[in-house]
Amino acid sequence: MRFLLISFFTLIFSTSVFSQGCCSGGAGSPIAGGAATGVLQENQMELSINYQFNQSNKFFNEHKEATPKFDNLRSDFLFLRVDYGLSKKLTLSIASGYFLNKLLTDTSKHFNYSSSGLGDLIIFPRYSIYNKTANFKRTEIALGLGAKIPLGIHNDSSLTDLAHSWDGTWPSKDLLELNPPTVQTTSGSNDLMFYLFFFREYQKRKLRIFMTTLHVNKGYNPSGIKFGNYTSVGLFASKTFFYRWGVTTQLKAENIGQIKTADNFGLYNIDSKSTGSKKWFFIPQLSYSQNGLTVFATSEIPLYQYLNGTQVGSQHQFTVGVNYRFLTKECEDPLPPLN
């Protein structure tokens, strides 16, 4: 019952942070909220909530900085994830998020594009295909197959500058302009997610090394637009200090494909040549853990960016959050030995 209530809360109050379109070079992993994990113990639950700030006013043409096409792009995002160990090998993850604000400032047009609301629901089971501990070393390999389902709207609009058009009546639809994809809370498509997790722990050294691979195969949204597929590979190293403090570093490579369309491509005024990118990031994370509770802060630092055409690149991204892991059932006592 507890699991059902928490899952319902997740649906109501929480999206992936994927966005791509004209002049948009940004995309992020939808598994926000701390370092990636494999599977949980049976009947174990993990709750994760975090706040993510993302901002950029830096443009690139291929790998060179370019003249900005607008002033600033920013988002404030809350992400909530619930994981539950259905068995020793299978963990179910349900996640979603809420954009407090997505804002694109364009002084050349004398107004801002803005939106807020729900993004996507992520249903993401993971299965352990190998888990072995020997000689104070633990190795785990897990696979994941999930789906991303839109909860928000993909064609939100913003009011134009009313200072030059106000006539004392309520604004008409003529004063609305469709937000670019970078300001929509969801792409509007149903997507498939594929995940590979490899983990190696050296228990005596309190050192963990792991790798994740994530591929998101994007579908067409109701407007006939297919945003580029997303692929990332992350290499992690994590070490515990003073029993409770943890430092994790990640080197991440990501690739975003170009936009495709079935029809209505001119709806967003998108230049398909200015979509898609290849990037490398360095991502440090600091965490503090006690009694199953972990508080963490992380920052995504771009090392290299190659953007097709001219697009806004990655610049500043900060995340702070809390994870709480606990057992929903007490461990059963072993049976007494037979006499």
Backbone torsions as a table, in degrees:
resi	resn	phi	psi	omega
1	MET	NA	-41.6	179.1
2	ARG	-59.3	-41.5	-179.0
3	PHE	-63.9	-41.2	179.7
4	LEU	-64.0	-40.5	179.4
5	LEU	-64.8	-43.0	-179.4
6	ILE	-67.1	-38.8	178.1
7	SER	-63.2	-39.9	177.6
8	PHE	-63.5	-42.2	177.3
9	PHE	-59.5	-38.2	178.4
10	THR	-60.7	-44.4	-178.0
11	LEU	-64.7	-37.9	-174.2
12	ILE	-75.7	-42.4	-169.6
13	PHE	-104.7	-4.7	-178.3
14	SER	-118.2	NA	NA
15	THR	NA	155.2	174.8
16	SER	-82.8	159.3	-176.3
17	VAL	-101.5	31.7	176.6
18	PHE	-80.3	132.1	171.3
19	SER	-156.1	138.0	-178.5
20	GLN	-156.7	139.1	177.7
21	GLY	-178.9	-161.2	179.4
22	CYS	-57.9	126.8	-178.5
23	CYS	61.8	28.9	176.9
24	SER	-122.8	119.3	178.2
25	GLY	-108.6	3.3	-168.4
26	GLY	-100.1	145.1	169.5
27	ALA	-161.7	152.5	-179.1
28	GLY	-138.3	165.9	178.7
29	SER	-64.9	134.5	177.1
30	PRO	-76.5	-7.5	177.6
31	ILE	-93.3	61.8	179.8
32	ALA	-73.8	154.7	173.1
33	GLY	114.6	49.0	176.0
34	GLY	102.1	176.1	-179.3
35	ALA	-63.3	149.3	-177.4
36	ALA	-64.3	153.4	-178.4
37	THR	-130.0	166.7	174.5
38	GLY	-93.9	-116.5	-179.3
39	VAL	-111.3	157.2	177.5
40	LEU	-92.6	171.7	171.6
41	GLN	-70.0	161.6	176.6
42	GLU	-62.8	134.1	-178.9
43	ASN	67.1	15.2	175.4
44	GLN	-94.9	144.2	-179.4
45	MET	-126.3	145.3	173.9
46	GLU	-129.2	127.6	174.4
47	LEU	-108.2	134.9	-179.6
48	SER	-137.3	130.3	174.2
49	ILE	-134.8	136.8	178.4
50	ASN	-147.4	160.4	175.4
51	TYR	-113.9	132.5	-179.1
52	GLN	-124.5	129.2	176.0
53	PHE	-109.1	131.1	-178.6
54	ASN	-134.9	130.3	-178.0
55	GLN	-150.0	141.7	177.0
56	SER	-157.3	141.5	168.5
57	ASN	-135.6	23.6	-178.5
58	LYS	-106.2	126.6	-178.6
59	PHE	-109.7	150.7	178.5
60	PHE	-133.0	144.9	166.1
61	ASN	-115.3	108.1	-167.5
62	GLU	58.2	-120.3	-178.1
63	HIS	-101.8	5.3	-177.9
64	LYS	-105.5	144.0	177.5
65	GLU	-65.3	144.0	-175.0
66	ALA	-129.7	169.2	178.5
67	THR	-67.2	128.6	-178.7
68	PRO	-61.4	143.6	176.4
69	LYS	-97.4	-14.2	170.7
70	PHE	-150.6	177.2	-169.6
71	ASP	-84.5	-42.3	-173.6
72	ASN	-163.8	144.8	174.9
73	LEU	-128.6	128.7	-176.3
74	ARG	-147.4	152.7	174.6
75	SER	-146.1	149.2	174.5
76	ASP	-124.7	120.4	-164.8
77	PHE	-133.3	131.6	173.7
78	LEU	-107.2	131.9	-176.8
79	PHE	-127.4	132.1	-179.9
80	LEU	-126.9	131.6	-178.3
81	ARG	-132.2	138.1	175.8
82	VAL	-124.8	121.0	176.3
83	ASP	-113.6	142.4	179.4
84	TYR	-140.6	132.3	178.7
85	GLY	-81.8	101.1	179.4
86	LEU	-72.0	-30.1	175.8
87	SER	-154.1	-175.3	179.2
88	LYS	-66.5	-23.1	-176.1
89	LYS	-110.1	-19.4	-171.7
90	LEU	-118.5	125.9	175.5
91	THR	-122.2	133.3	177.0
92	LEU	-103.9	130.5	178.6
93	SER	-118.7	130.1	175.1
94	ILE	-124.6	128.6	-174.9
95	ALA	-145.3	156.2	174.6
96	SER	-163.4	177.9	-177.6
97	GLY	-155.6	168.4	-178.0
98	TYR	-135.2	125.4	175.2
99	PHE	-84.1	112.9	173.5
100	LEU	-64.9	-32.3	-179.3
101	ASN	-167.2	135.5	166.4
102	LYS	-126.9	122.4	-169.8
103	LEU	-135.5	128.7	172.3
104	LEU	-118.7	118.7	-178.5
105	THR	-97.4	123.2	-177.7
106	ASP	-134.8	93.5	-177.1
107	THR	-70.4	-20.0	179.0
108	SER	-66.2	-26.2	177.4
109	LYS	-103.4	2.1	173.9
110	HIS	65.7	23.7	173.4
111	PHE	-161.5	170.4	-178.0
112	ASN	-109.3	146.5	166.9
113	TYR	-91.3	132.9	179.4
114	SER	-149.6	153.4	176.0
115	SER	-157.6	166.0	175.0
116	SER	-156.7	161.5	177.2
117	GLY	134.4	-172.4	-178.8
118	LEU	-68.2	152.0	176.1
119	GLY	-108.7	-97.9	-174.8
120	ASP	-128.2	154.3	170.3
121	LEU	-98.0	130.2	-179.7
122	ILE	-114.4	119.9	175.1
123	ILE	-111.4	117.8	-162.5
124	PHE	-143.1	81.5	175.3
125	PRO	-75.3	147.1	177.7
126	ARG	-129.4	140.9	-175.9
127	TYR	-127.4	130.2	179.7
128	SER	-83.6	120.4	178.4
129	ILE	-99.8	-10.9	178.1
130	TYR	-158.2	130.5	178.4
131	ASN	-154.2	112.1	-176.1
132	LYS	-142.3	138.7	176.1
133	THR	-122.5	128.5	178.9
134	ALA	-159.0	138.7	177.5
135	ASN	54.8	43.7	178.8
136	PHE	60.6	28.2	175.8
137	LYS	-129.0	138.4	178.7
138	ARG	-125.2	134.9	179.7
139	THR	-125.7	134.2	179.5
140	GLU	-138.3	139.7	172.8
141	ILE	-129.6	128.4	-178.5
142	ALA	-133.8	149.7	176.5
143	LEU	-119.1	147.6	178.0
144	GLY	-133.0	143.2	175.6
145	LEU	-139.4	117.9	-174.2
146	GLY	-140.0	-176.3	-178.8
147	ALA	-138.0	146.5	175.5
148	LYS	-118.0	120.8	-174.0
149	ILE	-119.3	126.6	-178.0
150	PRO	-68.5	134.8	173.1
151	LEU	-106.9	-33.6	-179.8
152	GLY	-87.6	-170.3	178.7
153	ILE	-104.5	147.9	-175.0
154	HIS	-104.4	0.3	-176.5
155	ASN	-130.9	44.4	177.3
156	ASP	-69.6	156.1	-178.4
157	SER	-127.6	162.4	176.5
158	SER	-123.5	150.6	176.4
159	LEU	-75.1	141.3	173.8
160	THR	-74.3	178.3	-177.8
161	ASP	-67.3	108.7	-175.5
162	LEU	-76.8	-11.5	-178.2
163	ALA	-61.4	-25.2	-177.4
164	HIS	-104.7	2.5	-175.7
165	SER	-138.1	3.6	-176.8
166	TRP	-71.2	128.4	179.9
167	ASP	-124.5	16.2	178.3
168	GLY	90.3	-5.7	178.4
169	THR	-109.7	167.8	179.0
170	TRP	-65.8	137.4	-177.3
171	PRO	-56.5	141.1	178.8
172	SER	-89.8	172.8	179.1
173	LYS	-64.5	-19.3	-179.6
174	ASP	-66.1	-20.1	-178.6
175	LEU	-90.6	2.5	178.2
176	LEU	-94.6	141.5	176.1
177	GLU	-129.3	133.5	-177.6
178	LEU	-61.4	131.0	177.2
179	ASN	-67.1	144.6	172.8
180	PRO	-66.7	160.3	-178.7
181	PRO	-55.8	-29.8	179.8
182	THR	-64.1	-18.2	-177.3
183	VAL	-108.4	-3.6	174.4
184	GLN	-75.9	148.2	-179.8
185	THR	-81.6	-10.7	177.4
186	THR	-154.2	155.2	174.8
187	SER	-77.5	-18.1	178.6
188	GLY	85.0	4.9	-176.7
189	SER	-107.8	156.2	171.4
190	ASN	-91.9	123.0	-172.5
191	ASP	-121.1	152.6	174.3
192	LEU	-103.8	143.0	-178.0
193	MET	-123.6	133.9	178.2
194	PHE	-123.3	137.7	-168.9
195	TYR	-142.2	137.2	174.4
196	LEU	-129.1	133.1	-177.1
197	PHE	-130.4	125.4	175.5
198	PHE	-123.0	130.2	-173.2
199	PHE	-134.1	137.1	176.9
200	ARG	-137.1	122.3	-178.3
201	GLU	-119.0	131.9	174.0
202	TYR	-106.0	97.5	-166.9
203	GLN	-66.5	-37.2	179.8
204	LYS	-66.4	-36.1	-178.9
205	ARG	-87.1	-7.4	-176.1
206	LYS	55.1	42.2	-177.1
207	LEU	-121.0	135.6	179.3
208	ARG	-129.6	134.1	176.5
209	ILE	-125.5	130.2	-180.0
210	PHE	-150.8	166.1	-177.1
211	MET	-137.9	142.3	175.4
212	THR	-129.4	145.6	173.0
213	THR	-129.8	127.2	-179.3
214	LEU	-128.2	131.1	174.5
215	HIS	-128.2	128.7	177.5
216	VAL	-114.9	115.1	178.5
217	ASN	-92.8	110.0	-172.4
218	LYS	-81.9	143.7	174.5
219	GLY	-100.5	178.2	175.7
220	TYR	-82.4	138.6	176.1
221	ASN	-88.2	175.2	-177.7
222	PRO	-60.4	-19.3	178.1
223	SER	-86.8	2.2	178.5
224	GLY	81.2	24.2	-178.5
225	ILE	-114.3	132.7	175.9
226	LYS	-112.5	109.7	177.9
227	PHE	-73.1	156.0	-172.0
228	GLY	-63.1	140.7	175.3
229	ASN	-59.6	149.2	-176.4
230	TYR	-116.8	130.9	176.4
231	THR	-135.2	134.0	176.8
232	SER	-140.1	149.4	174.4
233	VAL	-129.0	125.7	-179.5
234	GLY	-120.1	133.4	175.2
235	LEU	-112.2	123.7	-173.3
236	PHE	-117.8	149.3	166.8
237	ALA	-136.8	129.9	-174.9
238	SER	-135.6	137.3	180.0
239	LYS	-139.7	142.6	179.2
240	THR	-97.2	136.2	177.6
241	PHE	-124.5	140.3	175.8
242	PHE	54.1	34.7	173.0
243	TYR	71.3	-30.5	-172.0
244	ARG	-121.7	-23.9	-178.3
245	TRP	-89.9	139.0	178.8
246	GLY	-130.1	140.6	175.9
247	VAL	-121.2	125.6	178.6
248	THR	-123.8	133.8	174.3
249	THR	-120.0	144.7	-179.3
250	GLN	-135.5	138.0	169.3
251	LEU	-112.2	118.3	-173.6
252	LYS	-122.6	133.9	172.8
253	ALA	-113.2	135.4	178.8
254	GLU	-136.1	149.5	178.7
255	ASN	-132.8	131.4	177.2
256	ILE	-121.0	126.6	-179.7
257	GLY	-76.8	171.5	-179.8
258	GLN	-81.8	158.1	179.4
259	ILE	-71.9	142.3	172.9
260	LYS	-123.1	164.0	-176.5
261	THR	-146.1	149.0	172.3
262	ALA	-98.6	-41.3	178.2
263	ASP	-164.8	176.9	177.0
264	ASN	55.3	30.8	-176.2
265	PHE	-65.3	-29.9	-178.8
266	GLY	-74.8	-4.1	-178.1
267	LEU	-56.5	-42.4	-178.3
268	TYR	-97.0	-0.4	-175.0
269	ASN	56.2	49.8	-176.1
270	ILE	-95.1	134.8	170.3
271	ASP	-97.5	107.5	-175.1
272	SER	-61.1	-25.9	178.9
273	LYS	-69.1	-19.5	179.1
274	SER	-104.1	42.7	173.8
275	THR	-135.6	153.9	-179.3
276	GLY	94.5	146.6	-176.8
277	SER	-162.0	166.1	171.4
278	LYS	-133.0	130.8	-175.3
279	LYS	-142.3	155.2	170.7
280	TRP	-124.3	139.0	-179.2
281	PHE	-131.3	149.3	166.3
282	PHE	-110.4	127.2	-172.3
283	ILE	-129.0	99.6	174.6
284	PRO	-85.6	149.2	178.0
285	GLN	-141.3	136.5	175.9
286	LEU	-116.7	134.0	-177.9
287	SER	-139.1	157.2	175.5
288	TYR	-133.4	127.6	-174.6
289	SER	-124.5	141.5	175.1
290	GLN	-160.7	127.9	176.4
291	ASN	52.5	44.3	176.9
292	GLY	84.2	-6.4	-179.5
293	LEU	-102.7	129.5	179.1
294	THR	-126.2	127.7	174.2
295	VAL	-108.3	132.5	-174.7
296	PHE	-140.2	157.8	174.1
297	ALA	-140.6	139.8	-177.4
298	THR	-146.1	157.1	178.9
299	SER	-138.7	139.9	-180.0
300	GLU	-102.5	114.5	-175.2
301	ILE	-109.2	114.1	-179.8
302	PRO	-70.4	132.3	176.7
303	LEU	-101.4	-36.5	-178.3
304	TYR	-152.7	137.9	179.3
305	GLN	-137.7	128.6	172.6
306	TYR	-125.6	112.1	-176.2
307	LEU	-114.5	130.6	177.3
308	ASN	-66.3	135.7	-178.5
309	GLY	64.3	-143.4	177.8
310	THR	-117.6	121.4	-176.8
311	GLN	-144.3	162.7	171.7
312	VAL	-76.8	134.3	-177.7
313	GLY	-99.2	-177.4	175.7
314	SER	-80.8	143.1	-179.8
315	GLN	-138.1	-69.7	-177.9
316	HIS	-122.4	127.7	172.7
317	GLN	-144.8	124.6	179.6
318	PHE	-129.5	141.9	179.5
319	THR	-134.9	134.3	171.8
320	VAL	-128.8	142.9	-177.0
321	GLY	-166.0	178.6	-178.7
322	VAL	-135.6	133.6	171.6
323	ASN	-114.9	140.5	175.6
324	TYR	-133.1	122.0	-177.5
325	ARG	-118.3	132.9	-177.7
326	PHE	-156.9	163.8	175.9
327	LEU	-92.3	135.6	179.1
328	THR	-87.8	-15.0	176.9
329	LYS	-133.4	143.7	177.3
330	GLU	-70.3	146.0	177.8
331	CYS	-66.8	136.5	179.5
332	GLU	-75.4	139.3	177.5
333	ASP	-69.0	140.9	178.4
334	PRO	-64.9	150.4	178.0
335	LEU	-65.7	143.0	178.0
336	PRO	-65.7	149.3	-179.7
337	PRO	-64.6	147.4	177.9
338	LEU	-75.9	136.8	178.3
339	ASN	-81.8	NA	NA
